[in-house]
Amino acid sequence: MSLAGHPRETVRKPRKKGKFDEAKEIVLRFSSDRCMTLGASIAFYSAFSLAPTLLIVLGVAGWFFGADAARGELFAHMKGILGSDAAAAMQDIVGHARYAEGKGVAAVISVLLLVVGASATFTSLNTALDVVFDAERKSGIEGFALLLRARLMSFGLAMGLGFLMVVSLVLDAAIQFAGHAIFGDKPVVVFALVLQSILAFVALTAGFAALIKWLPDVSVRFRHALSGAALAAVLFTAGRYLFGFYLSHAGTANAFGAAGSLAVLMMWLYFCALVFLLGAETTAAIRRNRMSALHPKAV
């Protein structure tokens, strides 16, 4: 009791959650935020904006290594993940998009549609992340400014993917050269594979962290984003091999006939979206716990 006879206000510190409680909270929020539905929406938009996004990525990488080298590297990676049929379908989609660019006014319109189409995936990611991070919806001029920011940020991230691919190609070449110079020809294969896997994981984590930090309409610390991104990168890396194993034994592409390649591509995009959203939920949980620790409720 205080001297005035009134009960003294105390500050109750929140009980520190264990790892199991944190994991349970993440899973429950993943369900309550309808991330399965949000993932399907992201996969749908990704499928239809895939061609313009890849054109931007290949365009940026092509400035440094040439269009043919960039295309070969990209679709070689896609073939290793999705199989030859789905990778060939993606290559056809990009090829048809390139030949439909046109000239003059048609070319200008094509470029504008390219930018809008490439940003569709990132805009859907922005919408999903706003749900995950409980961002308040803005209206009026402020809402329009946020929409414009999301579109510009989306195009910038698409360009960033191209530069990330350039960095990947440069590092691959540097690793091969260093391996030959130091170890000779025999152990260079193992050395290169291990180092490339590590660098690919680091680049993937950085890419996921950038999306989680910059796309939602709330402030997210980079170290919090990095934690969720690392989890998403681990699940993505493990799931890539499991997905390839599943495709080689399940015969999903054959079950859908002529649409088999598209079905495989949609499944892969859906898996990627779910993994990313789970990483985002992890970051959101860390952010909420951090905020509750800094601002405990008075009782």
Buried (B, 14 or more C-beta within 10 A) or exposed (E): EEEEEEEEEEEEEEEEBEEEEBEEBBEEBBEEBEBEEBBBBBBBBBBEBBBBBBBBBBBBBBEBBEEEEBBEBBBEBBBEBBBEBBBBBBBEBBEEBBEEBEEEEEEEEBEEEBBBBBBBBBBBBBBBBBBBBEBEEEEEEEEEEBBEEBBEBBBEBBBBBBBBBBBBBEBBEEBBEBBEEEBEEEEBEEBBEEBBEEBBBEBBBBBBBBBBBBBBBEEBEEEBBBBBBBBBBBBBBEBBEEBBEBBEEEEBBEEBEEEBBBBBBBBBBBBBBBBBBBBBBBBBBBBBBEEEEEEEEEE
